[in-house]
Amino acid sequence: MQLEKLFRMQRGLDQHIEEKHGLQNEDLFDRKVLALLVELGELANETRCFKFWSIKPSSEKSVVLEEYVDGIHFILSLGIECGFQNLDYTLDIEPLAVSTTEQFLLIYQLVNNFRDTKSESDFKTLLQSYLQLGTLLGISYEEMETAYFTKNEVNYQRQQNNY
């Protein structure tokens, strides 16, 4: 996975948004954390992995993938906030032997841990666990990257259209 490229693209988008909205001197960390938690919930809702009371299947893969990359955007943005974009990222994205529901719950916990510590190790664990979630959802590296590139363009277009 081309994490350096993704970080560069995210940094560009973040700078564009902050300049356009006059947020250069704002501390956006907690808002980005909340945005990530909301996006994580939206992703869980599309996978329906926790809806034991329903027989309706997961949304189509394209919908799940679009929600998934929203989380990547905010995780990268949080890493940039803490200066972690230039670190060596050797990550293992093979999922542990857990259910999708357990992985979602773990990520919620990891987001809050990272919020409290802002540590490099907690960031790497969060990023790795999120990539493992993607693998559990049947999303390949290539699909993650391609979807990220596409959504990054959409996010720029949204800014141009005063989204």
C-alpha positions as CSV (number, residue, x, y, z in Angstrom):
1,M,0.0,0.0,0.0
2,Q,1.3,3.4,-0.9
3,L,0.8,5.1,2.5
4,E,3.3,7.9,1.7
5,K,1.2,8.9,-1.3
6,L,-2.1,8.7,0.7
7,F,-0.6,10.8,3.4
8,R,0.5,13.4,0.8
9,M,-2.9,13.5,-0.8
10,Q,-4.6,13.8,2.6
11,R,-2.3,16.6,3.7
12,G,-3.2,18.5,0.5
13,L,-6.9,18.0,1.0
14,D,-6.7,19.0,4.7
15,Q,-4.7,22.2,3.8
16,H,-7.2,23.0,1.1
17,I,-10.2,22.6,3.5
18,E,-8.5,24.5,6.3
19,E,-7.6,27.4,4.0
20,K,-11.0,27.6,2.4
21,H,-12.8,27.6,5.7
22,G,-10.3,29.7,7.7
23,L,-9.4,26.9,10.0
24,Q,-5.6,27.1,9.9
25,N,-5.4,28.2,13.6
26,E,-8.1,25.8,14.9
27,D,-7.4,22.6,16.8
28,L,-9.4,20.2,14.8
29,F,-8.2,17.0,16.5
30,D,-11.4,16.2,18.5
31,R,-13.6,17.1,15.6
32,K,-11.7,14.7,13.4
33,V,-11.9,12.0,16.1
34,L,-15.7,12.4,16.3
35,A,-15.9,12.4,12.5
36,L,-14.0,9.1,12.4
37,L,-16.3,7.6,15.0
38,V,-19.3,8.7,13.0
39,E,-17.9,7.3,9.8
40,L,-17.1,4.0,11.6
41,G,-20.7,3.8,12.7
42,E,-21.9,4.5,9.1
43,L,-19.6,1.7,7.9
44,A,-20.9,-0.8,10.5
45,N,-24.4,0.2,9.5
46,E,-23.7,-0.6,5.8
47,T,-22.1,-4.0,6.7
48,R,-25.1,-4.8,9.0
49,C,-22.7,-7.1,10.9
50,F,-24.3,-6.4,14.2
51,K,-27.9,-6.6,13.1
52,F,-28.7,-10.0,14.4
53,W,-32.4,-9.2,14.3
54,S,-32.5,-8.7,10.5
55,I,-32.0,-11.0,7.5
56,K,-31.3,-8.1,5.1
57,P,-27.8,-8.6,3.7
58,S,-24.9,-6.1,3.7
59,S,-25.0,-3.2,1.3
60,E,-23.3,-3.7,-2.0
61,K,-19.5,-3.8,-1.9
62,S,-19.2,-0.5,-3.6
63,V,-21.2,1.2,-0.9
64,V,-19.2,-0.5,1.9
65,L,-16.0,0.5,0.2
66,E,-17.0,4.1,-0.1
67,E,-17.9,4.2,3.6
68,Y,-14.6,2.4,4.4
69,V,-12.4,4.9,2.7
70,D,-14.1,7.8,4.6
71,G,-12.5,6.2,7.7
72,I,-9.1,6.1,6.0
73,H,-9.3,9.8,5.2
74,F,-9.9,10.7,8.9
75,I,-7.3,8.3,10.2
76,L,-4.7,9.7,7.9
77,S,-5.7,13.2,8.8
78,L,-5.4,12.4,12.5
79,G,-1.9,11.0,11.9
80,I,-1.0,14.2,10.1
81,E,-2.2,16.3,13.0
82,C,0.2,14.4,15.3
83,G,3.1,14.5,12.8
84,F,3.1,10.7,12.0
85,Q,2.9,11.0,8.2
86,N,6.6,10.3,7.7
87,L,7.1,7.3,9.9
88,D,8.1,3.8,8.6
89,Y,4.8,1.9,8.3
90,T,5.4,-1.8,8.1
91,L,1.9,-3.0,8.8
92,D,0.3,-6.5,9.0
93,I,-3.2,-6.2,7.5
94,E,-4.0,-9.9,7.8
95,P,-7.0,-10.0,10.1
96,L,-6.8,-11.6,13.5
97,A,-9.2,-14.5,14.1
98,V,-12.1,-12.2,15.2
99,S,-15.5,-11.4,13.9
100,T,-16.2,-8.2,12.0
101,T,-18.3,-7.0,15.0
102,E,-15.4,-7.6,17.4
103,Q,-13.1,-5.7,15.0
104,F,-15.4,-2.7,14.9
105,L,-15.6,-2.6,18.7
106,L,-11.8,-2.9,18.9
107,I,-11.4,0.1,16.5
108,Y,-13.8,2.2,18.6
109,Q,-11.6,1.5,21.6
110,L,-8.4,2.2,19.7
111,V,-9.8,5.5,18.4
112,N,-10.4,6.6,22.0
113,N,-7.0,5.3,23.2
114,F,-5.3,7.3,20.5
115,R,-7.4,10.4,21.4
116,D,-6.1,10.1,24.9
117,T,-2.4,9.4,24.2
118,K,-1.8,10.8,20.7
119,S,1.1,8.3,20.7
120,E,2.8,6.9,17.6
121,S,2.3,3.3,18.7
122,D,-1.4,3.9,19.3
123,F,-1.7,5.5,15.9
124,K,0.0,2.6,14.2
125,T,-2.2,0.1,16.0
126,L,-5.3,2.0,15.0
127,L,-4.2,2.3,11.3
128,Q,-3.3,-1.4,11.2
129,S,-6.5,-2.5,12.9
130,Y,-8.6,-0.4,10.4
131,L,-6.7,-2.0,7.5
132,Q,-7.4,-5.4,9.0
133,L,-11.1,-4.5,9.1
134,G,-10.9,-3.8,5.4
135,T,-9.5,-7.2,4.9
136,L,-12.2,-8.8,7.0
137,L,-14.7,-7.0,4.8
138,G,-13.1,-8.5,1.6
139,I,-11.4,-5.3,0.5
140,S,-8.0,-5.6,-1.1
141,Y,-5.1,-3.1,-0.9
142,E,-5.7,-2.2,-4.5
143,E,-9.4,-1.5,-3.9
144,M,-8.6,0.6,-0.8
145,E,-6.2,2.7,-2.7
146,T,-8.3,3.1,-5.8
147,A,-11.4,4.0,-3.7
148,Y,-9.3,6.5,-1.7
149,F,-8.0,8.2,-4.9
150,T,-11.6,8.4,-6.2
151,K,-13.0,9.8,-2.9
152,N,-10.2,12.3,-2.6
153,E,-11.2,13.8,-6.0
154,V,-14.9,13.8,-4.9
155,N,-13.9,15.6,-1.7
156,Y,-12.1,18.3,-3.7
157,Q,-15.2,18.7,-6.0
158,R,-17.4,19.0,-2.9
159,Q,-15.2,21.8,-1.6
160,Q,-15.5,23.6,-5.0
161,N,-19.3,23.3,-4.8
162,N,-19.4,24.6,-1.2
163,Y,-20.5,21.2,0.2
